[in-house]
Protein backbone atom coordinates (compact mmCIF):
# COMPACT_ATOMS: atom_id res chain seq x y z
CA UNK A 1 0.00 0.00 0.00
CA UNK A 2 1.28 3.41 -0.94
CA UNK A 3 1.72 5.86 1.95
CA UNK A 4 -0.32 9.05 1.71
CA UNK A 5 1.48 12.28 0.91
CA UNK A 6 2.31 14.62 3.76
CA UNK A 7 -0.72 16.79 4.51
CA UNK A 8 -0.61 20.42 3.40
CA UNK A 9 -2.02 23.23 5.56
CA UNK A 10 -5.01 23.52 3.20
CA UNK A 11 -5.96 19.92 3.97
CA UNK A 12 -5.81 20.64 7.69
CA UNK A 13 -8.07 23.68 7.26
CA UNK A 14 -10.71 21.52 5.59
CA UNK A 15 -11.93 20.29 8.97
CA UNK A 16 -12.62 23.88 10.05
CA UNK A 17 -14.57 25.13 7.03
CA UNK A 18 -18.27 25.38 7.74
CA UNK A 19 -18.20 22.81 10.53
CA UNK A 20 -19.48 20.03 8.27
CA UNK A 21 -18.07 17.23 10.43
CA UNK A 22 -18.96 16.98 14.10
CA UNK A 23 -16.54 14.99 16.26
CA UNK A 24 -17.85 13.98 19.67
CA UNK A 25 -16.97 11.42 22.34
CA UNK A 26 -20.23 9.50 22.86
CA UNK A 27 -21.18 6.67 25.23
CA UNK A 28 -20.76 3.35 23.45
CA UNK A 29 -22.35 0.02 24.36
CA UNK A 30 -21.76 -2.28 21.39
CA UNK A 31 -18.90 -4.75 21.98
CA UNK A 32 -17.96 -8.22 20.76
CA UNK A 33 -15.72 -10.59 22.75
CA UNK A 34 -12.30 -11.33 21.25
CA UNK A 35 -10.58 -13.38 23.98
CA UNK A 36 -10.87 -14.30 27.65
CA UNK A 37 -8.71 -16.08 30.18
CA UNK A 38 -11.40 -18.62 31.18
CA UNK A 39 -10.95 -18.09 34.93
CA UNK A 40 -11.12 -20.85 37.48
CA UNK A 41 -12.71 -20.78 40.92
CA UNK A 42 -11.87 -17.63 42.83
CA UNK A 43 -10.44 -15.83 39.79
CA UNK A 44 -12.11 -12.85 38.15
CA UNK A 45 -10.47 -13.39 34.78
CA UNK A 46 -9.46 -11.07 31.98
CA UNK A 47 -11.32 -10.35 28.75
CA UNK A 48 -10.64 -8.37 25.58
CA UNK A 49 -13.40 -6.74 23.55
CA UNK A 50 -13.78 -5.29 20.05
CA UNK A 51 -15.87 -2.14 19.51
CA UNK A 52 -18.81 -2.76 17.17
CA UNK A 53 -18.59 0.24 14.86
CA UNK A 54 -21.52 -0.34 12.50
CA UNK A 55 -21.55 -0.81 8.75
CA UNK A 56 -20.45 2.67 7.68
CA UNK A 57 -23.64 3.07 5.63
CA UNK A 58 -26.17 5.82 6.30
CA UNK A 59 -28.93 4.95 8.74
CA UNK A 60 -32.45 6.31 8.65
CA UNK A 61 -34.42 7.57 11.63
CA UNK A 62 -37.48 9.71 12.33
CA UNK A 63 -35.22 12.72 11.66
CA UNK A 64 -34.20 11.53 8.19
CA UNK A 65 -30.85 10.12 7.11
CA UNK A 66 -28.05 9.85 9.68
CA UNK A 67 -24.49 9.76 8.35
CA UNK A 68 -22.08 8.98 11.19
CA UNK A 69 -19.28 6.57 11.96
CA UNK A 70 -17.58 5.40 15.13
CA UNK A 71 -13.79 5.67 14.98
CA UNK A 72 -12.14 2.56 16.47
CA UNK A 73 -8.58 2.99 17.75
CA UNK A 74 -8.08 -0.44 19.36
CA UNK A 75 -9.51 -3.22 21.50
CA UNK A 76 -10.45 -2.90 25.18
CA UNK A 77 -9.17 -5.07 28.02
CA UNK A 78 -11.30 -5.68 31.13
CA UNK A 79 -10.29 -7.11 34.49
CA UNK A 80 -13.40 -9.30 34.47
CA UNK A 81 -15.45 -11.40 32.08
CA UNK A 82 -18.17 -8.77 31.62
CA UNK A 83 -18.56 -6.28 28.77
CA UNK A 84 -16.91 -2.88 29.19
CA UNK A 85 -19.14 -0.22 30.74
CA UNK A 86 -19.04 3.58 30.71
CA UNK A 87 -16.89 3.63 27.58
CA UNK A 88 -16.87 6.59 25.21
CA UNK A 89 -16.00 6.26 21.54
CA UNK A 90 -15.26 8.97 18.99
CA UNK A 91 -18.22 9.49 16.69
CA UNK A 92 -17.93 11.55 13.49
CA UNK A 93 -21.14 12.93 11.96
CA UNK A 94 -21.49 14.50 8.51
CA UNK A 95 -23.99 17.26 9.31
CA UNK A 96 -24.43 18.16 5.61
CA UNK A 97 -25.74 14.67 4.79
CA UNK A 98 -27.75 14.13 7.99
CA UNK A 99 -31.43 15.15 8.21
CA UNK A 100 -34.58 15.35 6.11
CA UNK A 101 -34.23 15.72 2.34
CA UNK A 102 -30.55 14.78 2.51
CA UNK A 103 -29.07 12.11 0.26
CA UNK A 104 -27.38 10.19 3.08
CA UNK A 105 -24.23 9.87 0.97
CA UNK A 106 -21.20 8.57 2.86
CA UNK A 107 -18.67 9.73 0.24
CA UNK A 108 -17.52 12.85 2.11
CA UNK A 109 -17.36 11.25 5.56
CA UNK A 110 -15.35 8.37 4.06
CA UNK A 111 -12.98 10.92 2.50
CA UNK A 112 -12.71 12.86 5.79
CA UNK A 113 -11.94 9.68 7.73
CA UNK A 114 -9.34 8.55 5.17
CA UNK A 115 -7.55 11.92 5.48
CA UNK A 116 -7.64 12.46 9.26
CA UNK A 117 -8.22 8.93 10.61
CA UNK A 118 -6.68 6.54 8.04
CA UNK A 119 -6.36 2.82 8.50
CA UNK A 120 -2.83 1.61 9.34
CA UNK A 121 -0.54 0.30 6.61
CA UNK A 122 0.05 -2.91 8.55
CA UNK A 123 0.40 -4.32 12.07
CA UNK A 124 3.44 -5.41 14.10
CA UNK A 125 3.10 -8.32 16.51
CA UNK A 126 4.24 -6.97 19.89
CA UNK A 127 3.28 -9.74 22.32
CA UNK A 128 1.87 -13.25 22.46
CA UNK A 129 0.88 -15.80 25.08
CA UNK A 130 0.32 -19.46 24.43
CA UNK A 131 -2.31 -21.37 26.43
CA UNK A 132 -1.22 -22.39 29.93
CA UNK A 133 -4.29 -24.44 30.79
CA UNK A 134 -6.67 -26.73 28.97
CA UNK A 135 -9.39 -24.85 27.14
CA UNK A 136 -7.49 -21.57 26.98
CA UNK A 137 -6.88 -19.84 23.67
CA UNK A 138 -3.60 -18.24 22.65
CA UNK A 139 -3.57 -14.46 22.36
CA UNK A 140 -1.56 -12.23 20.04
CA UNK A 141 -1.28 -8.46 20.45
CA UNK A 142 -0.69 -6.23 17.43
CA UNK A 143 0.35 -2.57 17.16
CA UNK A 144 -0.96 -0.61 14.15
CA UNK A 145 1.73 0.95 11.93
CA UNK A 146 0.50 4.42 10.86
CA UNK A 147 0.65 5.31 7.14
CA UNK A 148 3.11 8.18 7.77
CA UNK A 149 4.74 10.17 10.57
CA UNK A 150 1.77 12.58 10.40
CA UNK A 151 -0.35 9.96 12.18
CA UNK A 152 -0.25 8.05 15.46
CA UNK A 153 -1.65 4.71 16.57
CA UNK A 154 -3.65 5.02 19.79
CA UNK A 155 -4.35 1.38 20.63
CA UNK A 156 -3.60 -2.26 19.99
CA UNK A 157 -5.56 -5.16 18.50
CA UNK A 158 -5.86 -8.69 19.91
CA UNK A 159 -6.29 -11.87 17.88
CA UNK A 160 -6.55 -15.54 18.80
CA UNK A 161 -4.79 -16.60 15.59
CA UNK A 162 -1.19 -15.80 14.67
CA UNK A 163 -2.38 -13.77 11.69
CA UNK A 164 -2.12 -10.02 11.18
CA UNK A 165 -5.50 -8.30 11.67
CA UNK A 166 -7.18 -6.72 8.64
CA UNK A 167 -6.08 -3.11 8.07
CA UNK A 168 -9.63 -1.83 8.53
CA UNK A 169 -9.80 -3.22 12.10
CA UNK A 170 -8.75 0.18 13.52
CA UNK A 171 -7.86 3.70 12.49
CA UNK A 172 -4.92 5.96 13.27
CA UNK A 173 -5.31 9.65 14.22
CA UNK A 174 -3.72 12.74 12.72
CA UNK A 175 -1.16 14.24 15.11
CA UNK A 176 -3.06 17.54 15.15
CA UNK A 177 -5.84 15.77 17.11
CA UNK A 178 -3.43 14.36 19.72
CA UNK A 179 -1.44 15.68 22.64
CA UNK A 180 1.70 14.11 24.09
CA UNK A 181 1.33 13.21 27.75
CA UNK A 182 4.26 13.03 30.15
CA UNK A 183 5.50 9.51 30.78
CA UNK A 184 5.63 8.05 34.27
CA UNK A 185 8.82 6.99 35.94
C-alpha positions in Angstrom: 0.0 0.0 0.0 1.3 3.4 -0.9 1.7 5.9 1.9 -0.3 9.1 1.7 1.5 12.3 0.9 2.3 14.6 3.8 -0.7 16.8 4.5 -0.6 20.4 3.4 -2.0 23.2 5.6 -5.0 23.5 3.2 -6.0 19.9 4.0 -5.8 20.6 7.7 -8.1 23.7 7.3 -10.7 21.5 5.6 -11.9 20.3 9.0 -12.6 23.9 10.1 -14.6 25.1 7.0 -18.3 25.4 7.7 -18.2 22.8 10.5 -19.5 20.0 8.3 -18.1 17.2 10.4 -19.0 17.0 14.1 -16.5 15.0 16.3 -17.8 14.0 19.7 -17.0 11.4 22.3 -20.2 9.5 22.9 -21.2 6.7 25.2 -20.8 3.3 23.4 -22.4 0.0 24.4 -21.8 -2.3 21.4 -18.9 -4.7 22.0 -18.0 -8.2 20.8 -15.7 -10.6 22.7 -12.3 -11.3 21.2 -10.6 -13.4 24.0 -10.9 -14.3 27.6 -8.7 -16.1 30.2 -11.4 -18.6 31.2 -10.9 -18.1 34.9 -11.1 -20.9 37.5 -12.7 -20.8 40.9 -11.9 -17.6 42.8 -10.4 -15.8 39.8 -12.1 -12.9 38.1 -10.5 -13.4 34.8 -9.5 -11.1 32.0 -11.3 -10.4 28.8 -10.6 -8.4 25.6 -13.4 -6.7 23.5 -13.8 -5.3 20.1 -15.9 -2.1 19.5 -18.8 -2.8 17.2 -18.6 0.2 14.9 -21.5 -0.3 12.5 -21.6 -0.8 8.8 -20.5 2.7 7.7 -23.6 3.1 5.6 -26.2 5.8 6.3 -28.9 4.9 8.7 -32.5 6.3 8.6 -34.4 7.6 11.6 -37.5 9.7 12.3 -35.2 12.7 11.7 -34.2 11.5 8.2 -30.9 10.1 7.1 -28.1 9.8 9.7 -24.5 9.8 8.4 -22.1 9.0 11.2 -19.3 6.6 12.0 -17.6 5.4 15.1 -13.8 5.7 15.0 -12.1 2.6 16.5 -8.6 3.0 17.8 -8.1 -0.4 19.4 -9.5 -3.2 21.5 -10.5 -2.9 25.2 -9.2 -5.1 28.0 -11.3 -5.7 31.1 -10.3 -7.1 34.5 -13.4 -9.3 34.5 -15.4 -11.4 32.1 -18.2 -8.8 31.6 -18.6 -6.3 28.8 -16.9 -2.9 29.2 -19.1 -0.2 30.7 -19.0 3.6 30.7 -16.9 3.6 27.6 -16.9 6.6 25.2 -16.0 6.3 21.5 -15.3 9.0 19.0 -18.2 9.5 16.7 -17.9 11.5 13.5 -21.1 12.9 12.0 -21.5 14.5 8.5 -24.0 17.3 9.3 -24.4 18.2 5.6 -25.7 14.7 4.8 -27.8 14.1 8.0 -31.4 15.1 8.2 -34.6 15.3 6.1 -34.2 15.7 2.3 -30.5 14.8 2.5 -29.1 12.1 0.3 -27.4 10.2 3.1 -24.2 9.9 1.0 -21.2 8.6 2.9 -18.7 9.7 0.2 -17.5 12.9 2.1 -17.4 11.2 5.6 -15.4 8.4 4.1 -13.0 10.9 2.5 -12.7 12.9 5.8 -11.9 9.7 7.7 -9.3 8.5 5.2 -7.6 11.9 5.5 -7.6 12.5 9.3 -8.2 8.9 10.6 -6.7 6.5 8.0 -6.4 2.8 8.5 -2.8 1.6 9.3 -0.5 0.3 6.6 0.0 -2.9 8.6 0.4 -4.3 12.1 3.4 -5.4 14.1 3.1 -8.3 16.5 4.2 -7.0 19.9 3.3 -9.7 22.3 1.9 -13.3 22.5 0.9 -15.8 25.1 0.3 -19.5 24.4 -2.3 -21.4 26.4 -1.2 -22.4 29.9 -4.3 -24.4 30.8 -6.7 -26.7 29.0 -9.4 -24.9 27.1 -7.5 -21.6 27.0 -6.9 -19.8 23.7 -3.6 -18.2 22.7 -3.6 -14.5 22.4 -1.6 -12.2 20.0 -1.3 -8.5 20.4 -0.7 -6.2 17.4 0.3 -2.6 17.2 -1.0 -0.6 14.1 1.7 1.0 11.9 0.5 4.4 10.9 0.6 5.3 7.1 3.1 8.2 7.8 4.7 10.2 10.6 1.8 12.6 10.4 -0.4 10.0 12.2 -0.2 8.0 15.5 -1.6 4.7 16.6 -3.7 5.0 19.8 -4.4 1.4 20.6 -3.6 -2.3 20.0 -5.6 -5.2 18.5 -5.9 -8.7 19.9 -6.3 -11.9 17.9 -6.6 -15.5 18.8 -4.8 -16.6 15.6 -1.2 -15.8 14.7 -2.4 -13.8 11.7 -2.1 -10.0 11.2 -5.5 -8.3 11.7 -7.2 -6.7 8.6 -6.1 -3.1 8.1 -9.6 -1.8 8.5 -9.8 -3.2 12.1 -8.8 0.2 13.5 -7.9 3.7 12.5 -4.9 6.0 13.3 -5.3 9.6 14.2 -3.7 12.7 12.7 -1.2 14.2 15.1 -3.1 17.5 15.2 -5.8 15.8 17.1 -3.4 14.4 19.7 -1.4 15.7 22.6 1.7 14.1 24.1 1.3 13.2 27.8 4.3 13.0 30.2 5.5 9.5 30.8 5.6 8.0 34.3 8.8 7.0 35.9 
